[in-house]
Amino acid sequence: MSYHIIHILHHGSYVSVDKGFLVLKCKDYERRAPISEVLCVIVSARGVSFSSNSLSELIKNGAVVIHCDEHYKPIGKTIGLSHIVHTQIFQRQVERQGKFADELWEKILYGKVENQAYVLDYISVAHPLWKNLEKPRIDEGGCARLYWGLFFSSLKQGGPHRREKRFAEHPINYILNYAYAVMGGIVHRSIVAHGLNPSLGIHHKYKYRADPLLYDLMEPLRPFCDLFLYISSTQEEELTIDKFAKDFSKKFVETRIKMSRNIKVLDAIDRYISLVAECFYRGNTKPLEIPKIKDLQL
């Protein structure tokens, strides 16, 4: 099956359905995609209208609609009520805190820093992250400062002085926010599909209007977005959100990765989330397998 991630970047666009297709009408063009193959719709423009039928069909087919502000930062999601409730996994998710949660988080954090190290290796930057991974405990904050400093300085167009999550002003930061929004929508979809509750985190704690499990499980996947951004920056004289969105979608749905077998990145993400659910079910972290950037078929 083909996958589609629909980016709406033009103000006043209209979304409808016609004979099993999602139809996006903009001022200058019309785009159609089989609604059963749409994974995510990202709304980054003002005055966008959805027919009621288009929203219901998207939700019925398991798609996620992500709403962004003027800086392309996600501010909300439209997602259907789960029809898949795995009560045993949910119960174990509630029960398995303490040592189990700490062990699971350590593996997830290791996967994040490992993937950051692979990104810096890919762009041929000398770094100490591999040595940091040999220490008994990972200094997440120290690794992040090292990583972002080296990553931003390697960008062709020049990067910001620091990573900004909220109120981002530098174009690179809000492009990253946009990429993470896409990744977040896909991960959220898999979390719900595999019977996990996004409100029950492993490391991050519950906050009003937050999904801590989503933030936890996204950590080792964020470097994939960083790498795709770097590759796009080497191919464009001036990297804009329009250019990046189109290129990112293509890489995101077409790139393959070796994870037990050669599969698409989107399928690898779903497999990763399913294995997290299995860890909760079994009560140990042995089943966990995190997608690795070194295994990407670029």
C-alpha positions in Angstrom: 0.0 0.0 0.0 1.1 3.6 -0.7 1.1 6.1 2.1 0.2 9.7 1.9 0.9 12.6 4.2 -1.0 15.7 3.1 0.5 19.1 3.8 -1.9 22.1 3.6 0.3 25.2 3.2 -2.0 27.5 1.2 -4.5 29.8 2.9 -8.2 29.2 2.0 -7.8 25.6 1.0 -10.8 23.3 0.9 -10.8 19.6 1.8 -13.6 17.2 0.6 -14.1 13.6 -0.4 -15.1 12.3 -3.8 -15.6 8.6 -4.7 -13.2 7.3 -2.1 -10.6 10.0 -2.6 -9.6 12.9 -0.4 -9.6 16.1 -2.5 -7.5 19.1 -1.6 -8.4 22.2 -3.5 -6.1 25.2 -3.4 -6.1 28.4 -5.4 -3.7 27.1 -8.1 -4.1 23.3 -8.0 -6.1 20.3 -6.9 -4.6 17.2 -5.3 -6.3 13.8 -4.8 -5.3 10.8 -2.8 -7.1 7.5 -1.8 -8.6 8.3 1.6 -7.8 4.8 2.8 -4.1 5.5 2.3 -3.9 8.9 4.0 -2.0 8.7 7.3 -1.8 12.3 8.3 -3.1 15.7 7.2 -1.0 18.7 8.5 -2.8 22.0 8.5 -0.3 24.9 8.4 -2.4 27.6 6.7 -5.3 29.9 7.7 -8.8 29.7 6.5 -8.7 26.0 5.7 -12.1 24.3 5.5 -13.1 20.6 5.8 -16.4 19.2 4.7 -17.9 17.3 7.6 -17.8 14.1 5.5 -14.1 14.5 4.9 -13.3 14.7 8.6 -15.4 11.7 9.4 -13.9 9.6 6.6 -10.4 10.6 7.7 -11.1 9.6 11.3 -12.9 6.4 10.2 -9.8 5.3 8.2 -7.4 6.0 11.1 -5.8 9.2 9.9 -4.7 12.0 12.2 -5.2 15.7 11.5 -2.5 18.0 13.0 -3.2 21.7 13.4 -0.2 24.1 13.4 0.2 27.8 14.3 1.8 30.4 12.1 5.3 29.2 13.1 4.4 25.6 12.0 4.3 24.4 15.6 1.7 21.8 16.4 -1.1 23.1 18.6 -3.7 20.4 18.4 -4.6 17.0 16.9 -7.9 15.6 15.6 -7.9 11.8 16.2 -10.6 9.3 16.4 -11.7 7.4 19.5 -9.8 4.2 19.7 -11.7 1.1 18.6 -8.8 -1.1 19.8 -8.7 -1.4 23.6 -6.2 -3.9 25.0 -7.2 -4.0 28.6 -4.3 -6.2 29.7 -1.7 -3.8 28.1 -3.5 -0.8 29.7 -3.5 -2.5 33.1 0.2 -3.3 32.9 1.0 0.2 31.7 -0.6 1.5 34.9 1.1 -1.1 37.1 4.6 -1.2 35.6 6.3 1.8 37.0 9.5 2.0 39.1 12.3 -0.3 38.0 10.7 -1.5 34.8 9.9 2.1 33.6 13.5 3.2 34.5 15.0 0.3 32.5 12.7 1.0 29.5 13.5 4.7 29.6 17.2 4.0 29.7 16.9 1.9 26.5 14.9 4.6 24.8 17.3 7.3 25.8 20.2 5.3 24.6 18.5 4.8 21.3 18.0 8.6 21.0 21.6 9.5 21.6 22.8 6.6 19.5 20.7 7.9 16.6 22.1 11.5 17.2 25.6 10.0 17.0 24.7 8.3 13.7 23.4 11.7 12.3 26.7 13.4 13.2 28.6 10.5 11.7 26.6 10.8 8.5 27.5 14.5 8.1 31.1 13.8 8.9 31.4 15.8 12.2 33.8 14.7 14.9 31.9 14.3 18.2 32.1 12.6 21.6 28.7 11.1 21.7 29.9 7.5 21.3 32.2 8.0 24.4 29.2 9.4 26.3 27.2 6.3 25.6 29.9 4.2 27.3 29.2 5.9 30.7 27.0 4.2 33.3 24.4 7.0 33.0 23.7 9.1 30.0 23.8 12.9 30.5 20.8 13.7 28.2 21.2 17.5 28.6 24.9 17.5 27.9 24.5 15.2 24.9 21.8 17.5 23.6 23.9 20.6 23.9 26.8 19.0 22.1 24.6 17.5 19.4 22.7 20.7 18.5 25.8 22.9 18.5 27.5 20.5 16.0 24.3 19.9 14.0 23.3 23.5 13.5 26.9 24.6 12.6 26.9 21.9 9.8 23.9 23.2 8.0 24.6 24.8 4.6 22.3 27.8 5.2 23.5 28.2 8.8 21.5 27.2 11.9 20.3 28.9 15.0 22.4 29.3 18.2 20.2 26.9 20.1 17.2 24.6 19.7 13.9 26.5 20.3 10.8 24.4 20.9 8.3 27.2 21.9 8.1 30.6 20.2 10.7 29.6 17.6 12.0 32.5 15.5 14.7 30.9 13.4 13.4 29.2 10.2 15.4 26.0 11.0 13.7 25.7 14.4 10.2 26.0 13.1 11.0 23.6 10.2 12.1 21.1 12.9 8.9 21.7 14.9 7.0 21.0 11.7 8.9 17.7 11.1 8.4 16.6 14.7 4.6 17.4 14.3 4.4 15.0 11.4 6.4 12.3 13.3 4.2 12.9 16.4 1.0 12.3 14.5 2.3 9.0 13.1 3.5 7.9 16.5 0.2 8.9 18.2 -1.7 6.9 15.7 0.4 3.8 16.4 0.1 4.3 20.2 -3.6 4.2 20.0 -3.7 1.3 17.6 -1.6 -0.9 19.8 -3.7 -0.4 22.9 -1.5 2.0 24.8 -2.7 5.1 26.6 -0.8 8.3 25.5 -1.5 10.0 28.8 0.6 7.5 30.8 4.2 8.3 30.3 7.4 6.3 31.0 9.7 9.2 31.8 7.7 12.4 31.1 4.9 13.1 33.6 1.3 14.0 32.8 0.6 17.6 32.2 -2.7 19.2 31.2 -3.3 18.9 27.4 -0.1 16.8 27.0 0.6 13.2 25.9 3.7 12.2 27.9 4.0 8.7 26.3 4.1 10.3 22.9 7.0 12.5 23.9 8.8 9.5 25.5 8.5 7.2 22.4 9.3 10.0 19.9 12.8 10.7 21.5 14.8 8.1 19.4 12.8 9.0 16.3 13.5 12.8 16.3 17.0 12.3 14.8 15.4 10.9 11.6 13.7 14.3 11.1 17.0 16.0 11.8 18.8 13.9 9.2 16.1 14.5 6.6 16.4 18.2 7.3 20.1 18.1 6.8 19.8 16.2 3.5 17.2 18.7 2.3 19.4 21.6 3.3 22.3 20.3 1.1 19.9 20.1 -1.9 18.4 23.6 -1.7 20.0 27.0 -2.0 17.3 28.4 0.2 15.4 25.9 2.3 11.7 27.0 2.8 8.9 25.3 4.7 7.2 24.6 1.4 10.2 22.9 -0.2 11.0 21.0 3.0 7.4 19.7 3.5 7.3 18.2 0.0 10.7 16.7 0.3 10.2 15.4 3.8 6.9 13.7 2.9 8.6 11.9 0.0 11.5 10.7 2.2 9.2 9.8 5.1 7.0 7.5 3.0 9.5 6.1 0.6 12.7 5.5 2.6 13.3 2.0 3.7 15.1 0.7 6.7 16.5 -2.7 7.8 14.6 -3.8 10.9 14.3 -7.5 11.1 13.7 -7.2 7.4 13.8 -4.4 4.8 10.7 -2.3 5.4 9.5 1.3 5.1 10.3 3.8 7.8 6.6 4.2 8.6 6.3 0.5 9.1 9.4 0.5 11.3 7.9 3.1 13.5 4.7 1.1 13.9 6.7 -2.0 14.7 8.7 -0.1 17.3 5.5 1.0 19.1 4.0 -2.5 18.9 7.2 -3.8 20.6 6.9 -1.2 23.4 3.3 -2.5 24.0 4.7 -6.0 24.1 7.3 -4.9 26.7 4.5 -3.7 28.9 2.5 -6.9 28.4 5.5 -9.2 29.2 6.9 -7.0 32.0 10.5 -6.9 30.6 12.3 -4.9 28.0 13.8 -7.7 25.9 11.4 -7.4 23.0 12.3 -3.7 22.4 13.8 -2.8 19.1 14.4 0.8 18.2 14.8 1.9 14.5 18.4 2.9 13.9 19.6 5.6 11.5 22.6 3.5 10.4 20.1 1.0 8.9 18.4 3.5 6.7 18.6 2.7 3.0 19.4 6.2 1.7 
